[in-house]
């Protein structure tokens, strides 16, 4: 970027592991903050070992590289008094620190908020837990799939006769990380204005409930009706036909909300004419059944050519290969290649936010454990 | 159901976005979810709505539920905001809106590319009268490229971005995620960009334009799997034959049916699970790489075995052994659980006409306190006159309430 990044000059110490917390650190780093991971010597954070598809690069999982680009690493054993003292000296200079230890762990180490606040009253101290610091679940492992299943989310995806169907990505981690980022940024603004620090707390469960705020608000006010998914091709348990996915002659097509009248016209179907706009929710399964039959008769492209000019909200259904071959993907310049010391590259996505019409790219890949310990020791006189 | 009464932030002056005025021209969910977050963090948010229909979301009903005459979804997204009625195509109304924007710290819109220029409210124009404004916009697919004029709608974005091949089992077609994930993420990213730019403005006095597209946001969401796709030679996404919960993770990761319900099982060494669950076939997989390469058969063994006893039975064995697992709850069972009640997640809000409804609160806690607000969603134009009065009285001072930074 030619203009300066908004968080330049801010120092973040990341004690977080796995996904939720490090995804917040990643966003702060992309927005210009200097993020130093505090990692235990040798093994580093546990996320380095969690691989998907068994993929590893330069000793750490590819997932770790994805989440920790643009960060530095300082190795410290927090159970060692000398190391802890050095970390406290770093804390004195930091603007933000984040951790995701289970409730009680930082108290034992001696880096709980009251202690840290005494060292640095202006610091923004942010924590992510599974289920909050109180209550019967506070000691339960805060893990994405578990929280999806405990928060009711698993009843919203898939069709009527499917079992509970989780989102196939770590949605609880990512959404919680985004809330953590928002809280940290807001507290940083207050800290800049008032010189007062803050304690920012998020939990996977609260974030997953917020994520469902529209449908939970509906449930709270409709006499507590539980969600009913459509019989086939369900796109959203609470939305009317045609909302969903349909097989075509050669693939699939998605139809979003509205446009039912237009759809009847284009399809010229007497069976559909029998349904009123008001029945698109109450008779959703019947209507979708007719649509499944009709839409199977032509190719996706043929349908799109008929529907799009009529203003019907629809699209093809792509996999990654089809997406990436499309001009609409290429024009985004969404990817970046970050060179490792080994000569390999980490090919990954970039920050999704553009500032002053410029894309934000990272300056470096994820660090090795303790890669920056010496430089940081020198710089901060530890 | 027992509900805790609304809590309010102890000292409103310590809300982090106090004194930030947001003028919100947006509709539906993406950008309005961002301004809801800004409002809960302490900003004053004024929705500018066209006469009669207002934000189209007011009529976007889900499961035919109406709450005080309008959509329950609108009520959830737009609490804690004010409404200023204006027809942006009328010169007179537009002048009033421009006056309001001149005092604003943040402007937000989600018109399709080109529309805001025609309305004369594009960044270049606004910047001339308010150079330090933070100008946030959300588009569907960015302003360039062949999709820029396509409707930026959640299901379409999920479908085009590869996201529908991640959930459900291998024999299913595409399975959309059943919440407007793209809208929510784009809104979250917009809020991040806006607050970061406010920090920069405080230090440098410079304004910024913050742009987010739903497509870039849903690609960022898939950064792990897309990075994997870049590195595995572009292999297609393959969901597991049964019990899929993540196409790229090995067994046991999934949700399993039990004798009386379901069990979510996130991690655990397969032979250890075999030992704990008394399922000897699982001991045939000592190598951890096979938990991925042979995940379908392992999941099949697990699925058959877990059917033989109740969820509670399995939990009583697995939880003490520190295996990551959980019961699968619905909102009825969740909301009656002490673990949920301890969160005080539900608040009551009240509209201008006295209508009261229940909704969730902001998920972020600051200084140990919940960020709640008793204000319900506004009627169209409910605050027009009040805001005009403020603009008139303060015309000479150049400030309106909650707007002084």
Boltz contact constraints between the chains, C-beta under 6 A:
constraints:
  - contact:
      token1: [A, 6]
      token2: [B, 196]
      max_distance: 6.0
  - contact:
      token1: [A, 6]
      token2: [B, 197]
      max_distance: 6.0
  - contact:
      token1: [A, 6]
      token2: [B, 199]
      max_distance: 6.0
  - contact:
      token1: [A, 6]
      token2: [B, 200]
      max_distance: 6.0
  - contact:
      token1: [A, 7]
      token2: [B, 196]
      max_distance: 6.0
  - contact:
      token1: [A, 31]
      token2: [B, 196]
      max_distance: 6.0
  - contact:
      token1: [A, 52]
      token2: [B, 228]
      max_distance: 6.0
  - contact:
      token1: [A, 52]
      token2: [B, 248]
      max_distance: 6.0
  - contact:
      token1: [A, 52]
      token2: [B, 249]
      max_distance: 6.0
  - contact:
      token1: [A, 53]
      token2: [B, 228]
      max_distance: 6.0
  - contact:
      token1: [A, 53]
      token2: [B, 248]
      max_distance: 6.0
  - contact:
      token1: [A, 54]
      token2: [B, 289]
      max_distance: 6.0
  - contact:
      token1: [A, 54]
      token2: [B, 292]
      max_distance: 6.0
  - contact:
      token1: [A, 55]
      token2: [B, 231]
      max_distance: 6.0
  - contact:
      token1: [A, 62]
      token2: [B, 231]
      max_distance: 6.0
  - contact:
      token1: [A, 63]
      token2: [B, 224]
      max_distance: 6.0
  - contact:
      token1: [A, 66]
      token2: [B, 223]
      max_distance: 6.0
  - contact:
      token1: [A, 66]
      token2: [B, 224]
      max_distance: 6.0
  - contact:
      token1: [A, 66]
      token2: [B, 227]
      max_distance: 6.0
  - contact:
      token1: [A, 132]
      token2: [B, 343]
      max_distance: 6.0
  - contact:
      token1: [A, 134]
      token2: [B, 342]
      max_distance: 6.0
  - contact:
      token1: [A, 135]
      token2: [B, 339]
      max_distance: 6.0
  - contact:
      token1: [A, 135]
      token2: [B, 342]
      max_distance: 6.0
  - contact:
      token1: [A, 136]
      token2: [B, 338]
      max_distance: 6.0
  - contact:
      token1: [A, 136]
      token2: [B, 339]
      max_distance: 6.0
  - contact:
      token1: [A, 137]
      token2: [B, 339]
      max_distance: 6.0
  - contact:
      token1: [A, 141]
      token2: [B, 324]
      max_distance: 6.0
  - contact:
      token1: [A, 143]
      token2: [B, 266]
      max_distance: 6.0
  - contact:
      token1: [A, 143]
      token2: [B, 324]
      max_distance: 6.0
  - contact:
      token1: [A, 145]
      token2: [B, 245]
      max_distance: 6.0
  - contact:
      token1: [A, 145]
      token2: [B, 264]
      max_distance: 6.0
  - contact:
      token1: [A, 145]
      token2: [B, 266]
      max_distance: 6.0
  - contact:
      token1: [A, 146]
      token2: [B, 264]
      max_distance: 6.0
  - contact:
      token1: [A, 146]
      token2: [B, 266]
      max_distance: 6.0
  - contact:
      token1: [A, 146]
      token2: [B, 326]
      max_distance: 6.0
  - contact:
      token1: [A, 149]
      token2: [B, 264]
      max_distance: 6.0
  - contact:
      token1: [A, 149]
      token2: [B, 326]
      max_distance: 6.0
  - contact:
      token1: [A, 149]
      token2: [B, 328]
      max_distance: 6.0
  - contact:
      token1: [A, 150]
      token2: [B, 326]
      max_distance: 6.0
  - contact:
      token1: [A, 150]
      token2: [B, 329]
      max_distance: 6.0
  - contact:
      token1: [A, 152]
      token2: [B, 330]
      max_distance: 6.0
  - contact:
      token1: [A, 152]
      token2: [B, 331]
      max_distance: 6.0
  - contact:
      token1: [A, 152]
      token2: [B, 334]
      max_distance: 6.0
  - contact:
      token1: [A, 154]
      token2: [B, 328]
      max_distance: 6.0
  - contact:
      token1: [A, 155]
      token2: [B, 330]
      max_distance: 6.0
  - contact:
      token1: [A, 156]
      token2: [B, 178]
      max_distance: 6.0
  - contact:
      token1: [A, 156]
      token2: [B, 179]
      max_distance: 6.0
  - contact:
      token1: [A, 157]
      token2: [B, 167]
      max_distance: 6.0
  - contact:
      token1: [A, 157]
      token2: [B, 177]
      max_distance: 6.0
  - contact:
      token1: [A, 157]
      token2: [B, 178]
      max_distance: 6.0
  - contact:
      token1: [A, 158]
      token2: [B, 168]
      max_distance: 6.0
  - contact:
      token1: [A, 158]
      token2: [B, 175]
      max_distance: 6.0
  - contact:
      token1: [A, 163]
      token2: [B, 257]
      max_distance: 6.0
  - contact:
      token1: [A, 164]
      token2: [B, 255]
      max_distance: 6.0
  - contact:
      token1: [A, 164]
      token2: [B, 262]
      max_distance: 6.0
  - contact:
      token1: [A, 164]
      token2: [B, 328]
      max_distance: 6.0
  - contact:
      token1: [A, 165]
      token2: [B, 168]
      max_distance: 6.0
  - contact:
      token1: [A, 166]
      token2: [B, 245]
      max_distance: 6.0
  - contact:
      token1: [A, 167]
      token2: [B, 167]
      max_distance: 6.0
  - contact:
      token1: [A, 167]
      token2: [B, 177]
      max_distance: 6.0
  - contact:
      token1: [A, 168]
      token2: [B, 166]
      max_distance: 6.0
  - contact:
      token1: [A, 168]
      token2: [B, 167]
      max_distance: 6.0
  - contact:
      token1: [A, 168]
      token2: [B, 246]
      max_distance: 6.0
  - contact:
      token1: [A, 168]
      token2: [B, 247]
      max_distance: 6.0
  - contact:
      token1: [A, 169]
      token2: [B, 166]
      max_distance: 6.0
  - contact:
      token1: [A, 174]
      token2: [B, 221]
      max_distance: 6.0
  - contact:
      token1: [A, 178]
      token2: [B, 188]
      max_distance: 6.0
  - contact:
      token1: [A, 179]
      token2: [B, 363]
      max_distance: 6.0
  - contact:
      token1: [A, 179]
      token2: [B, 364]
      max_distance: 6.0
  - contact:
      token1: [A, 181]
      token2: [B, 192]
      max_distance: 6.0
  - contact:
      token1: [A, 182]
      token2: [B, 191]
      max_distance: 6.0
  - contact:
      token1: [A, 183]
      token2: [B, 364]
      max_distance: 6.0
  - contact:
      token1: [A, 185]
      token2: [B, 195]
      max_distance: 6.0
  - contact:
      token1: [A, 185]
      token2: [B, 196]
      max_distance: 6.0
  - contact:
      token1: [A, 186]
      token2: [B, 16]
      max_distance: 6.0
  - contact:
      token1: [A, 186]
      token2: [B, 17]
      max_distance: 6.0
  - contact:
      token1: [A, 186]
      token2: [B, 41]
      max_distance: 6.0
  - contact:
      token1: [A, 186]
      token2: [B, 195]
      max_distance: 6.0
  - contact:
      token1: [A, 187]
      token2: [B, 16]
      max_distance: 6.0
  - contact:
      token1: [A, 188]
      token2: [B, 199]
      max_distance: 6.0
  - contact:
      token1: [A, 189]
      token2: [B, 16]
      max_distance: 6.0
  - contact:
      token1: [A, 189]
      token2: [B, 198]
      max_distance: 6.0
  - contact:
      token1: [A, 189]
      token2: [B, 199]
      max_distance: 6.0
  - contact:
      token1: [A, 190]
      token2: [B, 16]
      max_distance: 6.0
  - contact:
      token1: [A, 192]
      token2: [B, 202]
      max_distance: 6.0
  - contact:
      token1: [A, 198]
      token2: [B, 366]
      max_distance: 6.0
  - contact:
      token1: [A, 198]
      token2: [B, 367]
      max_distance: 6.0
  - contact:
      token1: [A, 199]
      token2: [B, 367]
      max_distance: 6.0
  - contact:
      token1: [A, 200]
      token2: [B, 366]
      max_distance: 6.0
  - contact:
      token1: [A, 201]
      token2: [B, 365]
      max_distance: 6.0
  - contact:
      token1: [A, 202]
      token2: [B, 364]
      max_distance: 6.0
  - contact:
      token1: [A, 206]
      token2: [B, 343]
      max_distance: 6.0
  - contact:
      token1: [A, 206]
      token2: [B, 363]
      max_distance: 6.0
  - contact:
      token1: [A, 207]
      token2: [B, 363]
      max_distance: 6.0
  - contact:
      token1: [A, 209]
      token2: [B, 345]
      max_distance: 6.0
  - contact:
      token1: [A, 209]
      token2: [B, 360]
      max_distance: 6.0
  - contact:
      token1: [A, 210]
      token2: [B, 360]
      max_distance: 6.0
  - contact:
      token1: [A, 210]
      token2: [B, 363]
      max_distance: 6.0
  - contact:
      token1: [A, 213]
      token2: [B, 76]
      max_distance: 6.0
  - contact:
      token1: [A, 213]
      token2: [B, 360]
      max_distance: 6.0
  - contact:
      token1: [A, 214]
      token2: [B, 73]
      max_distance: 6.0
  - contact:
      token1: [A, 214]
      token2: [B, 76]
      max_distance: 6.0
  - contact:
      token1: [A, 216]
      token2: [B, 360]
      max_distance: 6.0
  - contact:
      token1: [A, 217]
      token2: [B, 72]
      max_distance: 6.0
  - contact:
      token1: [A, 217]
      token2: [B, 76]
      max_distance: 6.0
  - contact:
      token1: [A, 217]
      token2: [B, 359]
      max_distance: 6.0
  - contact:
      token1: [A, 218]
      token2: [B, 62]
      max_distance: 6.0
  - contact:
      token1: [A, 218]
      token2: [B, 65]
      max_distance: 6.0
  - contact:
      token1: [A, 218]
      token2: [B, 72]
      max_distance: 6.0
  - contact:
      token1: [A, 219]
      token2: [B, 331]
      max_distance: 6.0
  - contact:
      token1: [A, 220]
      token2: [B, 358]
      max_distance: 6.0
  - contact:
      token1: [A, 221]
      token2: [B, 67]
      max_distance: 6.0
  - contact:
      token1: [A, 221]
      token2: [B, 72]
      max_distance: 6.0
  - contact:
      token1: [A, 221]
      token2: [B, 357]
      max_distance: 6.0
  - contact:
      token1: [A, 222]
      token2: [B, 65]
      max_distance: 6.0
  - contact:
      token1: [A, 226]
      token2: [B, 330]
      max_distance: 6.0
  - contact:
      token1: [A, 235]
      token2: [B, 155]
      max_distance: 6.0
  - contact:
      token1: [A, 235]
      token2: [B, 176]
      max_distance: 6.0
  - contact:
      token1: [A, 236]
      token2: [B, 178]
      max_distance: 6.0
  - contact:
      token1: [A, 237]
      token2: [B, 178]
      max_distance: 6.0
  - contact:
      token1: [A, 238]
      token2: [B, 62]
      max_distance: 6.0
  - contact:
      token1: [A, 238]
      token2: [B, 63]
      max_distance: 6.0
  - contact:
      token1: [A, 245]
      token2: [B, 174]
      max_distance: 6.0
  - contact:
      token1: [A, 247]
      token2: [B, 173]
      max_distance: 6.0
  - contact:
      token1: [A, 252]
      token2: [B, 173]
      max_distance: 6.0
  - contact:
      token1: [A, 252]
      token2: [B, 174]
      max_distance: 6.0
  - contact:
      token1: [A, 254]
      token2: [B, 155]
      max_distance: 6.0
  - contact:
      token1: [A, 254]
      token2: [B, 156]
      max_distance: 6.0
  - contact:
      token1: [A, 254]
      token2: [B, 159]
      max_distance: 6.0
  - contact:
      token1: [A, 256]
      token2: [B, 153]
      max_distance: 6.0
  - contact:
      token1: [A, 256]
      token2: [B, 155]
      max_distance: 6.0
  - contact:
      token1: [A, 256]
      token2: [B, 156]
      max_distance: 6.0
  - contact:
      token1: [A, 281]
      token2: [B, 64]
      max_distance: 6.0
  - contact:
      token1: [A, 313]
      token2: [B, 151]
      max_distance: 6.0
  - contact:
      token1: [A, 313]
      token2: [B, 153]
      max_distance: 6.0
  - contact:
      token1: [A, 315]
      token2: [B, 156]
      max_distance: 6.0
  - contact:
      token1: [A, 315]
      token2: [B, 159]
      max_distance: 6.0
  - contact:
      token1: [A, 315]
      token2: [B, 160]
      max_distance: 6.0
  - contact:
      token1: [A, 317]
      token2: [B, 159]
      max_distance: 6.0
  - contact:
      token1: [A, 317]
      token2: [B, 164]
      max_distance: 6.0
  - contact:
      token1: [A, 317]
      token2: [B, 174]
      max_distance: 6.0
  - contact:
      token1: [A, 318]
      token2: [B, 160]
      max_distance: 6.0
  - contact:
      token1: [A, 318]
      token2: [B, 162]
      max_distance: 6.0
  - contact:
      token1: [A, 319]
      token2: [B, 162]
      max_distance: 6.0
  - contact:
      token1: [A, 319]
      token2: [B, 165]
      max_distance: 6.0
  - contact:
      token1: [A, 320]
      token2: [B, 162]
      max_distance: 6.0
  - contact:
      token1: [A, 320]
      token2: [B, 229]
      max_distance: 6.0
  - contact:
      token1: [A, 321]
      token2: [B, 234]
      max_distance: 6.0
  - contact:
      token1: [A, 323]
      token2: [B, 162]
      max_distance: 6.0
  - contact:
      token1: [A, 327]
      token2: [B, 146]
      max_distance: 6.0
  - contact:
      token1: [A, 328]
      token2: [B, 145]
      max_distance: 6.0
  - contact:
      token1: [A, 328]
      token2: [B, 146]
      max_distance: 6.0
  - contact:
      token1: [A, 328]
      token2: [B, 147]
      max_distance: 6.0
  - contact:
      token1: [A, 331]
      token2: [B, 144]
      max_distance: 6.0
  - contact:
      token1: [A, 331]
      token2: [B, 145]
      max_distance: 6.0
  - contact:
      token1: [A, 334]
      token2: [B, 219]
      max_distance: 6.0
  - contact:
      token1: [A, 347]
      token2: [B, 230]
      max_distance: 6.0
  - contact:
      token1: [A, 348]
      token2: [B, 227]
      max_distance: 6.0
  - contact:
      token1: [A, 349]
      token2: [B, 219]
      max_distance: 6.0
  - contact:
      token1: [A, 349]
      token2: [B, 220]
      max_distance: 6.0
  - contact:
      token1: [A, 349]
      token2: [B, 223]
      max_distance: 6.0
  - contact:
      token1: [A, 349]
      token2: [B, 226]
      max_distance: 6.0
  - contact:
      token1: [A, 352]
      token2: [B, 189]
      max_distance: 6.0
  - contact:
      token1: [A, 352]
      token2: [B, 216]
      max_distance: 6.0
  - contact:
      token1: [A, 352]
      token2: [B, 217]
      max_distance: 6.0
  - contact:
      token1: [A, 352]
      token2: [B, 220]
      max_distance: 6.0
  - contact:
      token1: [A, 353]
      token2: [B, 189]
      max_distance: 6.0
  - contact:
      token1: [A, 353]
      token2: [B, 193]
      max_distance: 6.0
  - contact:
      token1: [A, 353]
      token2: [B, 212]
      max_distance: 6.0
  - contact:
      token1: [A, 354]
      token2: [B, 211]
      max_distance: 6.0
  - contact:
      token1: [A, 355]
      token2: [B, 208]
      max_distance: 6.0
  - contact:
      token1: [A, 356]
      token2: [B, 208]
      max_distance: 6.0
  - contact:
      token1: [A, 356]
      token2: [B, 209]
      max_distance: 6.0
